[in-house]
Amino acid sequence: MKQLHKLWRKQFRESVFSRDNYKCKVCGSTDELDAHHITDRHEMPNGGYVESNGITLCPKHHMNAESFHINNKTKWDDGFHPNDLYILIGSSYDIAYKNSLKL
């Protein structure tokens, strides 16, 4: 199962980066990008390693997005609530959840 998760992670990153043209979806930076899980991978079936649950972010904006999870879903930076991030990629929690079930 560990090998399968490694494969999913690799495919997830490549798929998210490709969809987002290898640029941070917030500022357009191309430096030190990460494929951020919009809904935490522990809260999604099969780790949520699906394009509809990922967004490309630079380090600064990745930390903005992580503030939601760090603060136990009680505080977040403006524009960085998971629903805001899903909108940026044309997805939603429901879409990501359903796609995760198919992994």
N, C-alpha and C positions, 0 to 999 in steps of 0.2 A: 504493500500500500504506500510506503514511503516513496518508492520509485515513481509511482503514479502521480503523487502530489508534486514531485519535482518536475515531471513532464507537464502537468497542468500549470504549474507556476511559470515555466518557460514559455508555454504557449500563451498564457494570460498576458505576460509582459509584452511579448511580440505583437500580439493582437491589439492590445490597448495602445501601444506606441504607434503602430502602423495607422490605426484609425485616427489618432490625434496628430498625425504627420510629424511625429518625433519632436513635439513642442508642448510645453506646459500649456494647459487649456486656459489658464488664468492670465499669464503674462507673455506667453510665446517664447520663453527661454528654451534653449536647446541644451543647456548645461546640467549635468548630474541628475538626469530625470529618474523618476520612480513611477511605477504603476501602482497607484494607491487603490486599495479596496475601499469602496465607498461605504458599504456596510461591512463591518468587521468579519473577517473570514471565519471566525468561530461562531458567528451567528447565522451563517448560511449553509445550506446543504453542500456537502463536498468541498467546503472551503471557499465557496463563492468565486472560484477561479474562472469567471466568465467575463467577456468583454463588457457586457452590460452592467457589471459591478465594478468596473475599473476606470480610472481617469489618470492621465499623465500629468504629473506635477513636478515642478522644480523643488529644491529643498525648502525654500522659504514657504511656498504655498502648501507643501506637504505638511509642514508643521501647523499651518493654519487649519488644515483639514483634520489633522490628528487631535486638535484641541477638543473637538466634540467627544472623542473617545477617552482622552486623558481626563476630562472633567465629568466622567460618568453620564454623558449625554445631557448635562444640565446647563452647560455654557458652550458657546461656539463663537467664532469670529463671523462678522457679517459676510454673507455670501458663501459661507463654508459649511452650512448645515448639509447633511447628506442629500436632502431633497434639492438643494441648490446645485449640488454637484451632479446629481442625476439629470437635472435640466440641461446642464452644460453639454452633456453627451447624448441627450435625447432618450433617456432611459428612465426607469423608476425602480423602486424596491421590488414591486410585484414582478416586473419583467426579469430583473436580476435573479430573484428567488426561483421563478419558474425555469429559467435557463440553467441555474445551478442544479436543479433536480435532474436535469438531463445528462449531467456529466457521468 
